[in-house]
Amino acid sequence: MNTSIVLTIIANDQPGIIKTVSTVLANHGGNWIQSSMSSLAGQFAGILLVSIPQEKTEACLAELHRLESSGLRIIAHAGGAATVTQNTNTYALDLIGNDRPGIVHEITSLLTRHNVSVREFETTVEGASMGGGELFKATAKLVIPEVTDIESLETELEDLADDLMVTIEFT
């Protein structure tokens, strides 16, 4: 039997971080299932799901934690079975507009009011090619309960887009 573990990794960005972690996992029979990793402001940040044989889990986690002496901060959380309490649909949300503080807060506050879960969320800020300034871009995969009034959610997203002066596509 295998144990699912979610690992978060933070370290000064340098070559070999993923190799180091994957070596430890391989040495303990671990399987790299899913991950998302980035370099942000000179820091490596990653989150990954691994599956480790139950009898090797403690030794693997102990070895991963020993990597802190080489500058890798690794936090492990036991994975659990996803709980589904209601039927849901998956939607995509794309947003683009002039960058300003509060965009993520406003969008996620609206989504939370509609009981929407964010499955994936990626953002970037990049220079605007025309007119100067910076553009904020976000993409999200959303899990929305079937009982949600989608028309109401869309209307509120459109109103918020107008308030924030951004473009939101919701599909």
SELO-72894 format. One record per residue: x, y, z of N, C-alpha, C in turn. Coordinates in Angstrom, 3 decimals. Layout:
BEGIN
R         nX         nY         nZ        caX        caY        caZ         cX         cY         cZ
R          X          Y          Z          X          Y          Z          X          Y          Z
...
END
This chain:
BEGIN
R         nX         nY         nZ        caX        caY        caZ         cX         cY         cZ
R      0.844     -1.181      0.000      0.000      0.000      0.000      0.885      1.238      0.000
R      0.451      2.277     -0.741      1.206      3.519     -0.847      0.547      4.634     -0.053
R      1.385      5.595      0.331      0.932      6.789      1.026      1.100      7.972      0.093
R      0.072      8.797     -0.028      0.170     10.029     -0.816      0.658     11.148      0.087
R      1.675     11.864     -0.375      2.265     12.966      0.384      2.328     14.195     -0.520
R      1.921     15.337      0.002      2.072     16.609     -0.693      3.279     17.300     -0.070
R      4.232     17.658     -0.924      5.446     18.326     -0.470      5.468     19.754     -0.988
R      5.865     20.684     -0.148      6.159     22.043     -0.606      7.650     22.267     -0.383
R      8.267     22.905     -1.361      9.713     23.110     -1.327      9.990     24.584     -1.588
R     10.849     25.169     -0.754     11.309     26.550     -0.935     12.824     26.521     -0.752
R     13.527     27.206     -1.659     14.992     27.271     -1.549     15.490     28.407     -2.424
R     16.714     28.859     -2.153     17.350     29.774     -3.084     17.454     29.037     -4.411
R     17.063     29.699     -5.500     17.069     29.027     -6.798     18.495     28.688     -7.200
R     18.684     27.420     -7.568     19.986     26.937     -8.005     19.776     25.643     -8.783
R     20.712     25.300     -9.651     20.575     24.037    -10.387     20.581     22.837     -9.437
R     19.795     21.825     -9.774     19.849     20.559     -9.052     18.801     20.331     -7.977
R     17.945     21.298     -7.714     16.958     21.122     -6.646     16.019     19.958     -6.958
R     15.464     19.947     -8.160     14.513     18.887     -8.517     15.222     17.539     -8.538
R     16.449     17.496     -9.052     17.214     16.248     -9.077     17.428     15.732     -7.658
R     17.787     16.619     -6.738     18.035     16.218     -5.359     16.799     15.591     -4.739
R     15.665     16.247     -4.895     14.418     15.729     -4.319     14.019     14.425     -5.000
R     14.126     14.384     -6.324     13.725     13.166     -7.047     14.627     11.987     -6.708
R     15.889     12.238     -6.401     16.800     11.159     -6.002     16.346     10.538     -4.692
R     16.000     11.382     -3.727     15.517     10.868     -2.435     14.254     10.034     -2.644
R     13.340     10.555     -3.431     12.093      9.828     -3.681     12.370      8.489     -4.361
R     13.218      8.492     -5.381     13.541      7.253     -6.100     14.209      6.235     -5.177
R     15.088      6.707     -4.292     15.782      5.803     -3.372     14.819      5.097     -2.416
R     13.633      5.660     -2.225     12.641      5.079     -1.315     11.441      4.515     -2.069
R     11.570      4.343     -3.378     10.485      3.766     -4.172      9.332      4.721     -4.403
R      9.592      6.013     -4.226      8.537      7.011     -4.388      8.246      7.289     -5.856
R      7.034      7.675     -6.119      6.597      8.000     -7.476      6.144      9.458     -7.509
R      6.709     10.240     -8.409      6.392     11.656     -8.606      5.108     11.700     -9.415
R      4.003     12.158     -8.836      2.689     12.106     -9.481      2.344     13.405    -10.203
R      2.438     14.512     -9.515      2.017     15.802    -10.077      2.806     16.898     -9.395
R      3.125     17.972    -10.158      3.881     19.059     -9.542      3.665     20.372    -10.282
R      3.980     21.434     -9.580      4.015     22.773    -10.144      5.176     23.486     -9.467
R      6.107     23.998    -10.277      7.304     24.602     -9.720      7.661     25.860    -10.488
R      8.232     26.829     -9.788      8.598     28.099    -10.407      9.790     28.711     -9.700
R     10.409     29.642    -10.385     11.413     30.490     -9.780     10.770     31.859     -9.617
R     10.724     32.340     -8.384     10.085     33.613     -8.075     11.039     34.459     -7.238
R     11.430     35.605     -7.761     12.298     36.543     -7.042     13.552     35.860     -6.497
R     14.153     35.000     -7.327     15.383     34.321     -6.922     15.174     33.128     -6.009
R     13.925     32.791     -5.756     13.596     31.644     -4.906     12.947     30.561     -5.749
R     13.291     29.324     -5.482     12.623     28.183     -6.087     11.440     27.856     -5.192
R     10.261     27.705     -5.785      9.063     27.348     -5.032      8.368     26.218     -5.768
R      8.060     25.157     -5.061      7.406     24.030     -5.706      6.440     23.329     -4.787
R      5.469     22.701     -5.411      4.535     21.849     -4.685      4.385     20.588     -5.521
R      4.399     19.441     -4.873      4.276     18.208     -5.617      3.550     17.144     -4.811
R      2.932     16.253     -5.549      2.253     15.101     -4.985      3.088     13.887     -5.309
R      3.416     13.103     -4.285      4.187     11.881     -4.471      3.453     10.716     -3.822
R      3.774      9.543     -4.291      3.242      8.320     -3.716      4.436      7.488     -3.262
R      4.427      7.100     -1.997      5.558      6.386     -1.407      5.028      5.110     -0.758
R      5.745      3.979     -0.934      5.317      2.771     -0.227      5.214      3.055      1.274
R      4.126      2.635      1.851      3.834      2.963      3.246      4.984      2.614      4.184
R      5.604      1.474      3.956      6.682      1.040      4.857      7.959      1.872      4.703
R      8.062      2.679      3.646      9.251      3.507      3.418      8.991      4.989      3.652
R      7.764      5.334      4.004      7.380      6.738      4.123      8.187      7.480      5.179
R      8.283      6.930      6.388      8.999      7.640      7.463     10.448      7.891      7.106
R     11.136      6.884      6.565     12.549      7.035      6.205     12.710      8.071      5.089
R     11.807      8.055      4.121     11.864      9.016      3.019     11.670     10.439      3.539
R     10.668     10.634      4.375     10.407     11.970      4.916     11.572     12.451      5.774
R     12.169     11.558      6.552     13.323     11.939      7.372     14.479     12.391      6.485
R     14.720     11.673      5.378     15.792     12.065      4.468     15.487     13.395      3.782
R     14.229     13.599      3.395     13.850     14.878      2.798     14.079     16.028      3.777
R     13.738     15.820      5.038     13.923     16.887      6.042     15.396     17.164      6.296
R     16.260     16.154      6.130     17.702     16.375      6.290     18.255     17.283      5.189
R     17.518     17.441      4.093     17.960     18.327      3.017     17.959     19.794      3.446
R     17.322     20.086      4.574     17.328     21.473      5.079     18.744     21.959      5.330
R     19.659     21.039      5.671     21.043     21.451      5.909     21.708     21.956      4.629
R     21.151     21.607      3.469     21.685     22.109      2.203     20.858     23.274      1.653
R     19.941     23.810      2.476     19.195     25.004      2.094     17.812     24.769      1.521
R     17.360     23.521      1.487     16.012     23.229      0.986     15.054     23.142      2.164
R     14.013     23.943      2.125     12.957     23.893      3.149     11.836     23.054      2.564
R     11.581     21.880      3.157     10.571     20.964      2.649      9.539     20.707      3.736
R      8.285     20.917      3.395      7.176     20.648      4.309      6.342     19.535      3.699
R      6.033     18.527      4.492      5.268     17.380      4.004      3.916     17.312      4.698
R      2.892     17.000      3.909      1.539     16.809      4.434      0.982     15.528      3.843
R      0.393     14.714      4.697     -0.238     13.491      4.205     -1.423     13.859      3.333
R     -1.488     13.229      2.171     -2.609     13.451      1.271     -3.804     12.658      1.762
R     -4.958     13.097      1.377     -6.175     12.388      1.739     -7.025     12.198      0.516
R     -8.016     11.394      0.653     -8.950     11.203     -0.460     -9.766     12.474     -0.630
R     -9.963     12.851     -1.853    -10.787     14.031     -2.133    -12.217     13.743     -1.706
R    -12.790     14.694     -0.996    -14.168     14.519     -0.580    -15.081     15.269     -1.526
R    -16.036     14.578     -2.047    -17.003     15.190     -2.948    -18.352     15.147     -2.255
R    -18.858     16.308     -1.927    -20.127     16.362     -1.219    -21.275     16.745     -2.138
R    -20.956     17.138     -3.354    -21.992     17.555     -4.287    -21.473     17.424     -5.714
R    -22.371     17.424     -6.663    -21.977     17.379     -8.068    -21.425     18.736     -8.471
R    -20.377     18.704     -9.287    -19.715     19.941     -9.684    -19.443     19.950    -11.183
R    -19.138     21.127    -11.684    -18.689     21.324    -13.060    -17.389     22.107    -13.012
R    -16.559     21.916    -14.029    -15.290     22.633    -14.108    -15.402     23.743    -15.153
R    -14.918     24.906    -14.796    -14.923     26.069    -15.676    -13.519     26.665    -15.717
R    -13.280     27.470    -16.732    -12.015     28.197    -16.843    -12.296     29.688    -16.725
R    -11.379     30.394    -16.106    -11.470     31.839    -15.984    -10.146     32.429    -16.440
R    -10.207     33.383    -17.354     -9.028     34.107    -17.817     -9.268     35.580    -17.574
R     -8.268     36.243    -17.024     -8.392     37.661    -16.681     -7.157     38.385    -17.190
R     -7.358     39.580    -17.734     -6.238     40.434    -18.132     -6.646     41.888    -17.923
R     -5.726     42.666    -17.394     -5.999     44.083    -17.181     -4.800     44.780    -16.591
R     -4.899     46.092    -16.460     -3.820     46.848    -15.836     -3.629     46.350    -14.410
R     -2.362     46.158    -14.060     -2.061     45.650    -12.724     -2.354     46.704    -11.669
R     -2.883     46.232    -10.550     -3.092     47.085     -9.380     -3.328     46.168     -8.184
R     -3.055     46.632     -6.982     -3.298     45.802     -5.796     -4.782     45.460     -5.647
R     -5.060     44.255     -5.188     -6.422     43.872     -4.838     -7.179     43.048     -5.860
R     -6.638     42.843     -7.052     -7.380     42.101     -8.072     -7.672     40.679     -7.600
R     -6.653     39.984     -7.120     -6.847     38.590     -6.678     -7.846     38.534     -5.526
R     -7.745     39.460     -4.605     -8.671     39.484     -3.469    -10.113     39.662     -3.946
R    -10.328     40.597     -4.850    -11.690     40.864     -5.333    -12.282     39.649     -6.050
R    -11.491     39.040     -6.938    -11.975     37.874     -7.688    -12.254     36.705     -6.752
R    -11.307     36.392     -5.877    -11.497     35.228     -5.001    -12.599     35.459     -3.967
R    -12.816     36.688     -3.570    -13.934     36.973     -2.659    -15.263     36.666     -3.340
R    -15.388     37.084     -4.597    -16.609     36.812     -5.356    -16.793     35.301     -5.531
R    -15.734     34.593     -5.901    -15.826     33.148     -6.102    -16.224     32.433     -4.809
R    -15.654     32.859     -3.701    -15.974     32.242     -2.411    -17.439     32.449     -2.047
R    -17.987     33.625     -2.343    -19.411     33.878     -2.062    -20.311     32.909     -2.824
R    -19.832     32.392     -3.956    -20.604     31.441     -4.761    -20.177     29.988     -4.501
R    -19.379     29.772     -3.455    -18.927     28.431     -3.064    -18.099     27.767     -4.165
R    -17.323     28.562     -4.895    -16.490     28.063     -5.978    -15.105     27.737     -5.423
R    -14.592     26.555     -5.779    -13.238     26.156     -5.397    -12.286     26.427     -6.555
R    -11.101     26.876     -6.217    -10.074     27.114     -7.221     -9.168     25.886     -7.257
R     -9.186     25.172     -8.383     -8.356     23.964     -8.523     -6.942     24.332     -8.948
R     -6.819     25.267     -9.876     -5.515     25.748    -10.331     -5.609     27.259    -10.501
R     -4.500     27.947    -10.228     -4.499     29.399    -10.336     -3.086     29.845    -10.670
R     -2.923     30.521    -11.789     -1.617     31.021    -12.200     -1.743     32.481    -12.572
R     -0.770     33.270    -12.147     -0.783     34.700    -12.439      0.593     35.153    -12.913
R      0.592     36.213    -13.695      1.832     36.872    -14.090      1.569     38.366    -14.215
R      2.613     39.122    -14.079      2.572     40.553    -14.363      3.660     40.794    -15.397
R      3.279     41.432    -16.504      4.252     41.690    -17.562      4.044     43.086    -18.114
R      5.080     43.607    -18.717      5.009     44.940    -19.294      3.991     45.007    -20.416
R      3.225     46.078    -20.419      2.246     46.298    -21.492      2.988     46.835    -22.701
R      2.767     46.230    -23.863      3.501     46.647    -25.051      3.090     48.028    -25.545
R      1.822     48.376    -25.344      1.354     49.684    -25.790      0.848     50.461    -24.576
R      1.260     51.679    -24.460      0.743     52.515    -23.394      1.508     52.413    -22.087
R      2.530     51.567    -22.026      3.297     51.442    -20.803      2.519     50.753    -19.705
R      3.026     50.819    -18.526      2.389     50.170    -17.393      2.617     48.672    -17.397
R      1.914     47.983    -16.527      2.046     46.539    -16.426      0.678     45.891    -16.519
R      0.648     44.724    -17.161     -0.583     43.948    -17.287     -0.563     42.784    -16.306
R     -1.682     42.612    -15.632     -1.883     41.468    -14.753     -2.673     40.438    -15.533
R     -2.172     39.211    -15.558     -2.865     38.120    -16.239     -3.059     36.982    -15.256
R     -4.251     36.393    -15.292     -4.550     35.258    -14.423     -5.337     34.222    -15.199
R     -5.044     32.965    -14.925     -5.842     31.866    -15.453     -6.178     30.962    -14.282
R     -7.403     30.454    -14.287     -7.834     29.594    -13.189     -8.731     28.491    -13.715
R     -8.626     27.340    -13.071     -9.583     26.259    -13.277    -10.432     26.227    -12.023
R    -11.732     26.332    -12.224    -12.663     26.458    -11.114    -13.569     25.235    -11.024
R    -13.881     24.840     -9.806    -14.838     23.764     -9.561    -16.071     24.416     -8.955
R    -17.184     24.303     -9.688    -18.401     25.022     -9.313    -19.524     24.021     -9.064
R    -20.159     24.095     -7.891    -21.289     23.190     -7.618    -22.388     23.362     -8.670
R    -23.002     22.241     -9.066    -24.085     22.304    -10.060    -25.236     23.185     -9.611
R    -25.425     23.324     -8.306    -26.538     24.127     -7.795    -26.276     25.632     -7.897
R    -25.073     26.018     -8.282    -24.733     27.433     -8.397    -25.480     28.062     -9.560
R    -25.982     29.255     -9.340    -26.640     30.027    -10.387    -25.544     30.636    -11.263
R    -25.230     29.949    -12.361    -24.135     30.365    -13.234    -24.393     31.735    -13.842
R    -25.626     32.020    -14.210    -25.941     33.333    -14.785    -25.642     34.449    -13.793
R    -25.994     34.235    -12.540    -25.711     35.227    -11.509    -24.198     35.390    -11.322
R    -23.490     34.273    -11.309    -22.035     34.324    -11.169    -21.417     35.086    -12.343
R    -21.856     34.784    -13.559    -21.339     35.479    -14.742    -21.627     36.974    -14.685
R    -22.833     37.335    -14.268    -23.199     38.750    -14.162    -22.299     39.454    -13.146
R    -22.092     38.827    -12.009    -21.225     39.431    -10.990    -19.781     39.542    -11.470
R    -19.307     38.523    -12.214    -17.951     38.594    -12.771    -17.845     39.743    -13.773
R    -18.864     39.918    -14.611    -18.867     41.027    -15.580    -18.868     42.372    -14.866
R    -19.688     42.502    -13.815    -19.735     43.751    -13.048    -18.382     44.023    -12.392
R    -17.779     42.981    -11.843    -16.477     43.142    -11.197    -15.418     43.516    -12.228
R    -15.483     42.906    -13.409    -14.531     43.243    -14.480    -14.626     44.725    -14.823
R    -15.848     45.242    -14.881    -16.033     46.668    -15.156    -15.425     47.516    -14.038
R    -15.692     47.120    -12.781    -15.159     47.862    -11.638    -13.628     47.851    -11.620
R    -13.033     46.698    -11.938    -11.581     46.553    -11.904    -10.910     47.020    -13.195
R    -11.726     47.294    -14.205    -11.242     47.654    -15.528    -10.320     46.567    -16.085
R    -10.832     45.332    -16.053    -10.132     44.186    -16.606    -11.071     43.446    -17.537
R    -10.525     42.519    -18.296    -11.323     41.650    -19.146    -11.327     40.268    -18.514
R    -12.522     39.709    -18.354    -12.649     38.372    -17.804    -13.395     37.503    -18.811
R    -12.797     36.351    -19.111    -13.472     35.344    -19.924    -13.775     34.178    -19.013
R    -15.007     33.713    -19.050    -15.482     32.652    -18.167    -16.124     31.585    -19.041
R    -15.495     30.427    -19.136    -16.022     29.351    -19.979    -16.051     28.028    -19.240
END
